[in-house]
Amino acid sequence: MTGREGEAWRRWGPYLSERQWGTVREDYSEGGDAWAYFPHDHARSRAYRWGEDGLGGISDDKQRLCFALALWNGRDPILKERAFGLTNGEGNHGEDVKEYYFYVDSTPTHSYMRYQYKYPQGEFPYNDLLETNGARGREDFEYELLDTGIFDADRYFDVTAEYAKASPDDVLMKITVENRGPDEAELHLLPTLWFRNTWSWTDDAPAATKPTLAAIPATKDTAVIRATHPELGTHDLHLQGNTPLLFTENETNRERIFGSANASPYVKDGIGRCVVNGETGAVNPERTGTKAAAHYTLTVPAGGSASIRLRLAPEGADAALGRGFETILGNRRKEADAFYADLTPPALGEDQARVLRQALAGMLWSKQYYYFDLEQWLAEHGLDPWSPEATDVRNREWFHMVSDSILSMPDKWEYPWFAAWDLAFHTVALAVVDTGFAKQQLELLLNDAYLHPNGQIPAYEWNFGDVNPPVHAWAAYFVHMIEERLTGHSDEAFLERTFQKLLTNFTWWVNRKDPNGHNVFQGGFLGLDNIGVFDRSAALPTGGQLEQADGTAWMALYCQTMLQIAGRLAQHNPSYEGLMVKFAEHFMWISASMDRIGERGDELWDEEDGFFYDVLRLPDGQATRLKVRSMVGLLPLCASTVFRSDQLAGMPHLIERLKEFGHRHPSLNATLAAAQSGKAGGPRLLSVVDEKKLIRVLGHLLDEGEFLSPYGIRALSRHHAEHPYSFYVNGEELRVGYLPAESDSGMFGGNSNWRGPVWFPMNALVIRALLNLYAFYGDDFTVECPTGSGTRMNLFEVANEISDRLGRIFLRDDDGRRPVYGGQEKFQSDPNWRDLISFHEYFHGDNGAGIGAAHQTGWTGLVATLMVFFGRVSPEDYLTRPGGRTS
């Protein structure tokens, strides 16, 4: 399924969001409070402007026609059509989905997918979740759905949706309901088909463009809903059994939401009102509309199951629901099994293979159709490109941006919006399972519809103009190397396209984020904002500037990666050698600045501690190090790149220019690790840290009393548990102490509130750096790991050790328990829960429990990349295989 055929197979996929309400796109409030303007309570009754959401659903790749599950247990006050959770102000630790659903399986083309949702048989405790969480403080645990007792005695249904494609436009669906409880129970199952509302937002939209759903004559054994769309064509949804069909319109119930009259009695919540409240007049007796559902009433015995079959296919297609249906479904399951069997390293055990597969399933399910025309949205807020500057409307400088694409989302409930630096890490995980999609995502961000004319990459939906770490060059080169290692194919054209666009972004960084021209960089939200003294997206309370160790290291890494890409391209096009010189010189100036910012002992490097710190430079010129021992000070380690001697042999101009640079700036030589050459004829190392600094930084990194936890590298040193750092401003103490989970400070807002946990993207950067350094230092260079243990490892072994600790988060330990689930006994011991794995945003720094967004497989899916790499690559292979030194 490659090329055009492969693209056709991707036409239908899991492109529905889990949450469209409460997003910036749907916010038309004056104050910009997206959560309050469009809450969960409105979602069932109010048509969305920019996208759709649903339970375990699918859509076409432009989200014109959507399908998802709807459920009612006979007790809930509303039809269950979407996942419920708390918004930022309602939870004691920010946004949090209060449902249990799992992305169990998917192939890259979505030829086979599996989703599972756990639906309580008792009344869903909406108010209890709101009120109890609202009464808890930041120091308290979140009140979760399991805590309410709603799953006691296993009184719930497991609802599993399977999707299998007979052809690109022929999608088979099987929905299975299993009653886990001790008594027979009834479930109303309503598979729902609807059109995204594209017709209500302009007065001049011709009536002929409005799509339609209608019941058509069928047999005694099937029902059919016909969907006719002016662009998508005509499709039929075939449903097992001649079940009742309910129709309404996907239009706002203005009477309920705004207190004004409805143009028609048939509105978005009509099906729910009919089923839950018995309002038969809420659905159209003519059996036509833009939203429809089949109404199955299933009585499921205790411990038993029931299932229904459906099939969405073009009009006139042979859409059998009988024996051939099961044959196709079974074949697609087998193909998925074979695909993952081939991908999974033979050395992995059964549980490791399970984690790998579910991690990648989460990556693939987290695709979402993302539509956002900023010029149109800003116009609807009363702005145009020539409006006065003074306005509180967010993103007003992004009129050019138009997103109309499938994007990899951080989490389709908690972060169902554009997030650029998250996406860069997603591509490194996706490259293992779908390199083509990974490359397409990276190029998408550099497309003219996204990249600002000034060269800035948009950050995230809440503020496209904020500053995220410049990791896209790193990700592009990493994805290129993964593809080369897995397939033997080197896509130089992809590298060249991304390199040309990244030149513009690099120039933006140099011009905008080095305010004094000293090669010391600043930003706003640089990924590590939560572990410092100040909110770095806000003005400093002291005045002056914050010279950021991580901001400067990010740019050093950016230079190195651009240098690497230029080096690959120069092998086929000598004109790129000049750009290699440009980035090599940039790197050397930045590397020198890490040591030589000032002349009063206020450099980023602290010789006494053997660590890098941010420097606060006050308006009067005084400066002080902010001695918080955090991932900020580890990031300079990541700015390390190795070049083989044979790569450099064909570039005499580059070598000559670098020698000339050294002669012209001899004062830099003492501080530069940029020209380390190791053995004669061996590789060359570009690194911010020389060997002495490397040993000292690794001493902190690998100390179990500091950064090295049983489950990876902590974001903040455990040293600060007993030795918190304090800084005083205007009589106020600003304090940073180690906290293994959420922060006790509200400075950074809901979900961003963490201080010390394990965080996968930064761990991946550290592991990648250690592998680069191993390619230079080889087996002879060893360090204690853990520090003080007496056990010495080379840097490949250290990288593998950190990877193993990260994987340990999800794997059953000797007692059969998964650290990710902490003290949640249901997940630890119940056979129907314990093998369903959640991939959280970050993890408790001491016990590995999952914290933050429960489905942020986006970058936590990097666990799959690590498993594949260390399962297939030996130290010897890494050093000797062609391309190994830079892959």
N, C-alpha and C positions, 0 to 999 in steps of 0.2 A: 504494500500500500504506500507507494512513493509517488513523488511528482504530482501531476494533476489528479491522478486517482486517489492519492493519499489525502489531498486537500478535500476532495469530494467526501471522503469518509469522515472528515471532521465537521461536515456541515451541521450535524446535530450533536450536541454534547451537553455537559452539565453547566450551561452558561447562565443559569438563573442565580441571582444572589440569594443568600439566606436572609438578608435584611436590606430592604430599600428604604424603609422608613428611618427617620433620624439621620439622614445623610445630607451633606452640603448641597448636593444637586437638588434635593427636594425642599430646600429651605428658602422660603420667600418672606421670612420675617424681617422686621426692621432692625432688630438687634443682632441677628446672626446666630440665634440659639436654635440650631438644627434639631436637637433632641426634643425641645418643647414644642416647636412649630409643627412637627409631623411625628407624633408619638405612636406607639404600638396600638393604642386604642383607636386611632384613626385609620390604621392600615387596612382593615377589612372593608371600610366604607368609602375610601378615598382613592381615586385613580392616581397613579404615579405619573410624573411628567417624563422621567428619563430612563426608567428601567422597571423590572419586575422582580418579585421574590416568590419563594415557595419552598415546600418541603421536598427534598430529594428530587428536584425537578430537572427537566431538560428544556432546551429551546433550539431553534435554528441559530446560525451564527450572527444574525442581525436581530435576534430576539423579536421576531415578528409574531411567531406562534409559540406558545408556551404550554408545557404540561407539568403538573405536579400532583402530589397527594393532598387530600383533605380528609380529616378524620373527626369523628364525634363518638364519644363513649356513652352518650345518653345522659351525662351529668354536667358536662362543662357548660358555662354560660354562653360560649361562642364556639363556632366551628374552628377546629385547629387547622389553619391553612399556612401558618408560618411559625418559625421558632420564636419563643418569647424570651426576653431578657431585660435586664435593668440598664438604663442609660447612665451616662457618666455621673449625673447628680443623684441618682437613686441608689447606687451601690456604695458600700463603704470602701471599696477598692476600685472604683471606676466601672466602666461598662462590663457586663458579664452575661453571657447567654445562660439561661436556666433550663436547658433541655439536654437530653442525651441522644446524640446522633453520631453516626460513624461512617466515614468513607472507606468501605472495606476493600474495594477492588476497582481497577480501571485499566484498560489498555491505552496506549497513546492516542489512537484514533477513536477511542470510545466505542469500539466495536463490541465491547462487553464492559458493563459497569454494575456495581452492587453497592447499595446504600442501606443502612439499618437505623431505625428510629425506635426508641422505647417510649411507648405511650401509656400513661397511667390509666387504670380503669376507674379510679375515683376522680372526683372533681379536681381539676387542675388548680393548684393553690396560688393563683395570681396575686391575690391581696396579701396572703401570708408572706410571700417572697418579697413583695414591696415593703410591707410594714416592718418585718423583722430585720431586713437588711438596712432599712432607713434608720432603725433605732440603734444599730451597731456602730462602733467607732472604728477608726483606722487601725487600732491595735487588735481588734477582734477578727476572727476568721469570717469569711463570707458564709452566708447562710445559703446552702445549696439545695437543689431539688430533693436529693436523697435525704437531707436533714429533716425535711417536712414529714417524713414517714409515709409518703404517698406510694412508695414501692414495697412497703411492708407486706409480708406473706406473698410476695411476688405477684401482686395483683396488678399486672400490666400486660400489654401486648408488645411483642417484638414485631415490627412491621418492616419487611424487607422488600425493597424494589430492585429488580434486576432488569437491565436493558441489554438487548443484543440486536445487532444490525444484520439483517439478511442481505442488504445492499446499502449504499450510502443514504438512500432516502426511505428505507424500509426498516422501521424500528419496532422490535418486539419488546413487550413489557410484561413482566410477571410480578405480581404483588402477592406476597405471602404474609399471612397474619398468624402468629403463634401466641396462644394463650398460656402465659407462664403461671397463671394463678391456680388456686385450688378449686375454683368453681367455674361452671359454665358462664360465659360472658358474651355480651352482644357488642358489636362494633359496627358503626356506620362508616363505610369506606366510600369515598367520593373521588375517584380519579377525575381531575379537572383539566380542561383544555380552554385556553383563552388567548386572545390577541392583545399584545401590548397596545395601549391606547396612543395612537399617533394622529387621531382625527379631532381631538377636542381642543387643541391649543391654538388653532388659527381659524379666523372667521371665514376665510376664503377657500377652505379645503373642500373640493368637490365631493358631493355625496357618493359618487362612483368609486372613490378611493377607500371608502370604509369597508373593511373585510366583514365576512359573515360566517357564523356557525349555524348549522341547521341539522335537524334530524331528518334522515332519509329512510325510505322503506328498507327493512332488513328481514332476516329470517327469524323463525321462532327461537333460534339458538344464539342469535347475535343482535346487537344494536349498533348503529353507526351514526357518528357525528361527522358531517362534512364541513371542512374548513376551506373557505375560498378567500384568497388574498391576491390583490392585483399584482404583487411582485413575486410572491412565493408560489403562486399557482394553487391548485386544489389538492387537498389531502383528506383522507378518510381515517377517522379513529374507529377501529373495529373493537367492540367490547363483548366479552363472553357473556352469554345469557341475554335475554330480552329484558334488560333492567330498565327502570324508569330513568328518563333523561330530563334534567333540569336546566333551563336557559335563562340568562339575564344579560345585562350589558356591563362591560368593564368601564363604568362611568361613576362619578362621585355621587354619593347619596348626600346631596346638598342640604336636604332637610335635616338630617342628623348632624352633619358637621358644621354647617353655617346657618342653619335656621331658615333657609330660603326654599322655595318650592322646587321640586324636581320636574324636569321636562317630561320624564317618563317614570312610571312606577317600577321599572326594571333597572336596578342599579347594582353596583359592585357587590354589596353584601346580601343581595337577594337570595342566593342559594343558601347561605348560612341562616338567614331568617326563616326560610321555608323549612329547613331540616330541624333547626334547634327550637324555633318558636312556633312552628306550625302555621306560618303565614303563607298559605298557598298562593295568595295573590301577589307575592313578591317575585314569582317566576313567571315567565312568559308562556301562556298556554299554546301559543302558536309554535312553540319549540324552535325558536330562532333567537339569535343575539350575537354577542361578541365574547361571552363567557358561558361555559356549559360544563356540567358534571353528570356522570352516571352515579346513581344512588344505589349502592349495594348495602343490604343489611345482613351482616354475617353473624350467626350464632356459633361460637367456637367453644368446643368442650374443654374442660380443664386439661391442660397438658396437650391439647390437640392443636390443629392448624387448619387453615382454609386458604385458598389462593384463587386469584382470577387472572385471566390472560387478556391482553390488549395488544393492538398492533396499529401503528401509525404509518400509513403508506400512501403514495400518490394515488389519485383517483384511477380506478380501473385495474390496479395491481392485484395479483392473486395473493390475498392476505389471509391465508388459512390460520385458524386458531386451534386446529386439531393436532394430530400426531406429528406433522411436519414442523409445527411450532416448537415442540420439545426437542426435536432433532437439531434445529438451528440453534436453539438456546444451549443445548449440550455441546455442540461443536464450538461455539464461541467461548464457552467456559474452558474447554480443552485447549483452545488456542491461547487463551490468557495464561493458563497453567504452563504451557510450553514456553511462552514468551518469558515469563519470570524465571522459569527453571534455567533457561539459557543465560539470563542476566545475572542470576545469583551465583556468586563464587562457590565452588564445590566445598570449600573449607567451612562454610557457614552451617551452623546447626539449624534444626527445625524452627526454634524460636527466633533466632537471628533472621532467618529467611522470612518469617512472618512479619517482623518489624520492618524489614526492608520493603516488603511488598505493600504493607499498609502505609508506610511513609510516602511511597511513590504514588499510591492511590490517592492519598490526600493532596499531593501536588497536582495531580491531574484533575481531580474533582474541584480544585480551587480556581479553575478558570471561570471567568465571568465576562459576559458582554458588558462593556462599559461605554456608555454614550453620554457625552457631555460637550456641548457646543458652547464655549465660554462667551462668544460674542452674543449669541442668542440669549443665554442665561443672564448676562449683564444687561442686555437691552430690556429684558423682563424685569430687571431691578431698576430701570430708569437711567441706565448709563450707556454711553457710546464712547468710541475711542477719543472723542474730543471733549468729553465731560470734564468739569473742573477736577483738580487733583483731590480736593478735600472731600473725602467720602469714607464711610466706615464699611462699605461693601467689600468683602474679601475678594481677592484675586482680580482686582480691577485692572491690573497691568498685563493680563493674559488673554486679551481679545483674540489673539491669533490662534489659540489652542482649540482644536477640535479632535475629540476622541470618539471613535466609532469602531471599536475593535474588541477582540477577545484579549483580556489581560489576565495574567496570573495575579491573584489577590492574596494579600497577607492572611486574611481570614474572612470568609464570605458573610460572617455575622458581625464579628467585633471590628473588623477593618475592611468593610466591603467597598473600598475606594482606592483610587490611584495612589501608589506609594513607590516612588522611583528607586530608592536605595534598597528597600526590601526586595523589589523585583530583580535587582542585580544579583542578589544572593539566590533568589529562586532559580535563576537560569543555571547556576552552577549545580543545583540539585536536579533540575529538569534535564540537563545535558546527559545525565546517565541514562535516562529513559526515553527522551525525545529531543535530540540535539537540534533538529530543525526548528522546533517550536522555541527552544531556548534562544537560538540565534535570532529568530524573528522578533522575539520580545525585546532583545537588546537593541536591535535596529529600529524598532518602533519608537523607542524613547528619543532617538536621534533624528527622527523624521521631522520635517518642517512643521507638521501639524502639532508637534509637542515642543521641540527645542525652541526656546525663545530666540528672536532675532539677535539678541545680544550674546547668545551662546549659553545661557543658563538652562540646565535641565530642570523641568518642573519637579518640585519636591513631593508634595502630597496634597490631597484635596482640600484640607483645611487651610493650607497656605502654600500655594504653588511657588511663591517667591522665597520661601525659607531655604536654608542651605543644608543639604544633606551631604554626607561624605562622598567624595569623588571616586566611587568604586567601579564605575562602568567599564573603564579600560581594563582593570584587573579582571573583571568578570568576563569580558569579551575574550581576553587572551586565555583565560582558564578554560572557558567553554571550547575554544579552538583546540586547545591541547587535549582536552578530554575526547573530543571527536577524533583527533588524530591518533590517540592511543587506542581507542575502542575500534576504530574502523580502518585505520591506516590512511585515511583521506585527509589532506591538509587544505582547508578552504581559504586560500590566500585572498580570494575576492571578498569574502566576508570581512577579513581583517582589514583590507584596504578601505572598504566602505565605512566601517566603523571608525577607523583611524582618521579619515578625512573629516568626519563630523566632530570627533572628539578634539581635533585641533581647535575648533571654535570654542568648545567648552573649556579647554585648558587655558586659552587666552582670557576667557571671562574670569576664571579663578585668579590668574596672575594680576589682572587689572583691577579686580574688585575686592579681593580678600587679602591683599598684602598692603595694608594702608600706608606703611612707611617705606616700602620698597626695600625691606631688609630680608626678604625671603622668610619671613615669619608670618604664618597664616592664621587668620581668624575666620570664624563662621558663625553660625547660629546653632541650630540643632545639628550637631555633628555625630549623632548616634550615641555619644557618651555624655550627654548633657546631664543625666540624672545622678551622676556619681561625683559631682563637683560641689564647690561651695556656693556658686552662683547659678542662676538660670541664665545660660549663655545666649538665649534668644532675646533677652531683655537688656536694657541699659544697666551698666554696673552701678550699684549703689555708692561706690567709691569714686565714680568717674574714672577716666583713664581707659586703658585697654588691657585686654587679657590676651597674652601671647600663649597660644595653645600648643602644647606638645603634640597632641593628636592631630590638630589642624595642620601643623607643619609636617608631621609624619605622613598624613594622608597625601599631601602634595609630593613628598619624596617618593611614595609608592606610585603615585600617578606618573611622575617623571620616568621612573624605572619601567613601568609597564609600557608606556608610549615608546620608550627606547627599545624594549624587547620587540614590540610590534614592528617598529621601523626596521629593526635588524632583520626580522623575517622577510619583510617586503624588499629590503635592500638586496637580498640574495637573488632577486629576479629583476629588480629595478634599481640601479645604482643611485638614482636621484634621491632615494630615501636616506642615503648615508649622511647627507647634510642635515637632515632632521635628527638623525642619531646624535650628531654633534650638539645640536640645539638642546636636546633633552638630557644628554650627559652633562653639559655645562650647568643647566638648570639644577640637576640633581646635586652636583657638587657644591653649588652655592647654598642650596637648602641644607645639605648635610653639614656644611660648615656652620650654618646659622644655629643648628641644634646645640653646638658647643659655645658659639661666640656671639651671643646676643648682646651682652654687656661687658663691662670691664670691672664690675664690682661684685663678682661672684653671684650674679643673678642670671646665669645661663639656665637653659632648660635642664641640662644634665647636672645632677648633684653628685659630686665626687665622694662626699662623705657617706651618703646613703647608697650610692651605686644605682641611681634610678632617675628617670625623667619626670619632671613636674611642670605644670603650668606656671607662668610668671605673671603676676599682676603688676602692671606699670601704671603708677599714679600720675595725675596731671602735673605734679611738680617734678616728675622725672624719677622719683624714688621707685624702687621695685622690690618685690619680695616673691619668693617661691611659695606656692600654695601646696604644702607638702601632704597632699592626699595621695596615698599609694593605691592607684587604681589602674584599670585597663588603659587609661590615658597614657600612662608611663610605659606600658608594654607595647603600645602600637609602633613606636620607632623600631622595635625588633622586626616588625612585619615588612619594613622597607628594606628588603634584601633581595637581590637578583644575581643570578650566576650566568656567565657567558662562557661557553666552551672556547677553547683556543682555536678550533677550526672555524668557528663562527667569525672570529675576529681576524683570522689570517687573511681573508679576502677584503679587508677594509683598512688598508694602510692609511687612508686619509683620516679616518676616525682616530687611529692610534696616534698619528702625528699631531692632530689638533689637541688631543688630551695631554700629550707631552708638553706641547706649547702652553696650554692652559696652566699646567703645573709650574713651568718656568716663570710665567708671568705673575703667578700668585703663590710664591713660596710660603707665605705666611699661613696658607690654608693647609699645607701638607701635614702639619702636625695633628690636625683635627680630622682629616679626611680618612675614612676607611674605604674610599671609593676606588682605590687602585690596588687593592690586595690581590696578589697573584699566586700565592701558594707555591706549589712545586713548579719547577721549570717546565714550560710547555703545558701546564695544567690550566684549569679554568680561572677566570677572573671574577672577582666578587665586587658588586656595588652594594654597599650597606651603610646605613647610618651608624651602626655599632661596630667597632673593631672587636678583636678577640677578647681584650680585657673587659670592655663594657659588656660584651655578650655573656661572659662567664658571670658577671655580677648580676645582670638582669635575670639570667636563668636561675640564679640562686634564689631570687624572690619568687619567680614564676613557679618553680618546682618545690617550693616549701609548702608542706601541708598545713602549716600554721599561718600561711599567707594566701596565695592564689590557688594552689593545687588542692581541689576538693576530691572526694572519691568519685565525683561525677563530672569532672572537667575543670576548666579554669574559671574561677570566680571573677566577677566584674570589679570587685573591690577587695582589697586585702583583708583577711581576717585579723590582721594585726590591729586594725582599727576597732575591733570589738572591745579590747581593753585599753586601747590608746586612741580614742577619737581625736580627730583634728578639729580645732576651733579657730575661727577668725572673727575678729570683733570690728563692727562697723557702727559708728554713732551709738555706742553703748550696747548694741545688740550682738549676741553671740550667734554666729552661723556655724553650725556644728555638723560634721560628717562622721558618722560611726558605722561600723559594719552591721548590716542587717541582711540575713540570708534570703529574705523574701521581699515583700513590699517595703517601701520606705515609710517612715513615720512622719515625713514632711509632705505637705500638700503643695510644695513649690511648683512641681512640674505637672500637676494635673493627674486625673484618674489613672488610665492604663499605663501611663508613662512613669508611674511612681514606683521605682525600684532602686535599690542601691547595691546589693551584693550578689545577686544570683548568677547562675551559670547561663550563658547566653550563646547560642550556637554560632551566629555569624562571626563574632570575634574569635571564638575558638577555632573556627575554620581558617581565619586569617593567620592565627598563630601557628597552626599545624602546617599550613602552606609555607610559612616562613621557615619553620624548622626543617622542612624537606629541602627548601632551597639552600639553606646553610649546610645541610648534610651533603648536598651535591658538591659543595666547595671543600668542606673540612674532611669529609669521608669518615672512615671507621676509626681513625686514630684519635679523633677528638671526642672525648667522653665527658660527661658531667654526672654528678650524683642525682639520681632520680628514684625516690623523692630526696630533696636536700636533707643531708644528715643521716641518710639511711645506710650509707656505705655501698649501696648498689650503683654501679656506674653503667651508663648507657650511651650509645652514640645518638646523634640527633634524629635519625630515622626511628630508632627504638623509642625515643622520647615522644615523637609525634604519634607513633602507634599506641603508646601507653595512654596519651591523652584521648585519642580516638576511642580506645577500649573503655575508658571511664565514661565518655559521653554515651556510648552505646549501652552501658550498664544501666542508664536511667530507665530504659524501656524493657530490659530483659528480666526474666524471672531469676531471682537469686536462689541461693541454696534452700531457702524456705518456701520457694514458689511464689514469692511476692515481687511485684514490679515497683521499684522506687517511685516512678512517675505518679503512682496513685496514692502514695503516702499512707495515711490512716483510713482511707475509704475502703472499708472491709468488703463492701459489695463487689468492688472491682478486683479486690485481691483474691477472693475465695469462691465467688459464684461462677460456675462453669459457663453461664450465659453472658458473663460480663468480662471475665479476666483476660480474654484474648482479644478484646476490642481496645485498641490503643489510641490514646489522644496525644497529639504532638503540640505541646503548649508553646507560648511565646518565650518563656524562660523557665528556669528550674531552681528550686531551693538550693542554696549554696552548700548546705551541710547534709541534707538527706535526699536530694534529687527529686523531690515532689514537684509536679507540674504546677506552674503559677501563670497568671495572665491568660490571654486568649487561648481557649482550649483547643482550637482547630487551626492554630497558626502554623500549619505544616509548611508554609511558604519557605521560611529559612530553617526551621527545625528539620525539614526534610533533608537537610545536608547530612543527616545521619546516614542516609542511604548512600550518598556519594562516598562517605568515609568507609562504609562497609564494603562497597564495591572495590574501592582503591586498595585498601589494606588486605582485602581478601584475594586480590589478584597480583599485587606487585610486591616483590621481595626487595630488600636493600640492594642486592647484586643487580637485579633487573633495573632498578631505578638509576643506578650509576652507569650501567653499560649499554642499555638499550638505546638506539638512536633516538635523540630527542629527549631522553630521560632526564638530562640535567636541567632542562627547562620545563618539564611537564609535571 
